[in-house]
Amino acid sequence: MQNEALIDHYLLKILEANETTNLTRISSLEEARKLHIEDSLAGLQELQQAPKGLYGDLGTGGGFPGVPLAIESGRKTMLVDSVRKKMAIVESILSDMGLNDSISTYSGRIEDLANEHPQSFTALTARALSKLSVLMELASPLLSKNGLLICYKANVQDEEWDHALSLQDKLGLSLFSDRTLTLSDGETLRRIICFEKIGNPKMKLPRRVGLAQKKPL
């Protein structure tokens, strides 16, 4: 099966499972193809610029953007989400499709993953998960040297942007690229913001589970 057909087959399986378990708020196939396949692949360019090695999708939900990017890039991939029920369904679909050798799942908190697998990822994606500063803090201990954090964003307010840039040195990260594109509907804007791991953070990371969100830097 070609990559495009494989990705579409995965999406259909997710929409089928979504009828009984809430994996995605999108139920229309047309809308899902745009927001789960086309939008997921918007960050492929940045993923291909990352060093070779393990790629992780943080807060993956139903496996987006992780699964389309994994299939299209051929990278060994780990899908990360704290909702075990979602991960069990995703894992079952991947197994049925024979993809579980190259795409694994992790049901747990990102901070726990960082303690178990420090500096193990050469690329991480995060879509609609949290504000930039929180993503940077969560990603820093997971990324290896020169690894990339690829953030999928819609609107980024000046305050969020300025705060993220002010934390680069503290978190051992540096702005790598910043690109805005429009999806095929001509309306949906997507901004792909990418940070590179350039050195060790100047604080002990990860902090305790939940602190990145509850008491952001």
N, C-alpha and C positions, 0 to 999 in steps of 0.2 A: 504494500500500500504506500502510495506517495505521501510525503509529509503533509500536504494540504488536506488530503483525504483522511489521514490519520488524525489530524487536529480536529477536523469536522466531526469525525466519528466519536472522539472523546467528548466534544461539546454536546452531541446528541445524547450520549450516555448520562452526562451531568444533568441535562434538562429533564431526562426521564426520571432520574433519581430525585430531582427537585420537586417532583409532584407529591412525594411523600415526606421529604426532609428538606428543610430550608437551606439550600446551598448557595443560591443566588436570587436576588430580587427580580432578575430579568427572566421572563417566561417566553417572550416572543423570539423565535429562531432568528429572524432578520436582525433584531436588536442585539441578540446575543452574539451573532457573528461579527457585528460591528464592535461592540463593547468588550467582548471576551476574546475574540480572535484578532481582529485588526488592531485593536488598541493594545493588546498584549504584545503583538509583534512590533509595535512602535519603538520599543527599546532594544530591538535586535542589533541595531548598529552599534550601540554602546556596549552590549554584551560581547560582541565580536572583538571589541577593542581591549577587553579585559585579558589578563594573562590566562594561559591554559590552566585548567584545574576545576575544582568543585564549585558549582553554582548553587546558590540557595535563594528561595523565594519566601520572604518573610510575610506572615499574615496572609497566606495563600488562599484561604477560603476554599472555593471549589477547584482550585488548581490554576488560577489565573493571576498574573501572566506566566507562571512557572511552567506549566505543561506545554503550551504552544512554543515558548522559547526553548525549552529542553528538546523538543522534537526538531525544531528548525535548526538549532545550533549543534545538536548532537552531543551536548555536554552532559556529563554526569551531574545529576541534579538532586537537591533535597528540598522538598516542600515542607514549610514550617507553619504550623498553626496550633493554637492552644485548645481548639475545640475538637476533642477526640472523635466525636460522632462524625463530623465532617471528614476528618482524616481517614477514618475507617472506610467510609464510602469511596473516597478518592483512591485509597489504596486498593480496594476491591476492583474498581474499574481499571486501574493501571495493570493489575494482575491479569484480569480477563483479556486485556489487550496485549499482554506480553511485554509490557513496558517497565515492569517493576525491577528489572535488573539495572536499568539506567536511571530510573526516577524513583527515589525513596521518599518516605514521609517521616516527619518528626512531630509527634503530638506533645506539645509542651511549650513552656515559656521561652522566649528568645534569650533571656538572661541565663536560664539553665543550659541551653544549647551552647552558649558562649563559655560556660564553665566546663562543659564536657568536651567541646571541640574548639578550643581557642585558636585563633588565626588559621582556620582550616579552609576558608572560602576565598576564592579569587574574584568572585563576583556575587553581589546580592541585589535583588530587586525588592521594592516595596511599593505597592499601589494602594492608594486610599487607606493608608494604615495610620499615619500620625503626622504631626508637623515635622519639618525638616530637622530641627535640633534634636528631637527625640529619636528619629531614625538614625541620625549620625551617631548618637550615643550608643544605641543598641547595636549598630553595625560595627563600630570601631574594634571591639575585642574579637569579633568573628573574622574580620578580614586579614588576609596575609599581606605582606609588603607589596605595594603597587596594585592591590585588589581594588575593585570599583564598587561603590554603592550607587545603584541606579534608581532614582526616585521618580515615580510617575505622579505628576501633579496636574491639577486644573488651574485654579487660581492661587497664586502665592502673594499674600499681602506683603508690603514693604517691611513691616515689623518682623514677620516670620523670616524673610529673606536676610535682613540685616543681622538678626540674632544668630541665624545659622552661620553666616560668614564670620561672625565674631568668635565662634567656638572652634574654628578650624584648627588652630594651633593647639588648643587644649585637648582636642580629641585625636590629634595626629592625622588629620584629614586635610585635603586641599581641593578646591573646586577644579574639576577636570573638564567639564563641558556643560553647556546649558542650551537646550534646543527646543523650539516651539514648533508644533506642526498641527495641521488640521486633518481630521479623519475624512473619509471619502464622502460623508454626508455634506461636507462643506461647512459644517457648523461646529462640530465638537472639537474644541481646542485641547491639545495635550502638550504639556511641558515636561521634558525629560531632563532632570537635573542630576548630574553625576559628580561624585566626590571620589578622590583617590586616597588610599591609605599610604601616607608618606613616612610615618614614623610612629613610635609608641605614644599613647595618650599620656598626658601629664597628670593623670589621676588614676586611681584603681578602678578598673572596669572588669566585668559588669558590676553595677551597684545592685543592691538587693532587689528582688523581683518587684516590679510595679513602680519603683521610685522614679524611673525615667519619665513616666506619665504623670505621677502624682506630684513629684517635686522636680520639675524640669530644671536643667542647668540654666 
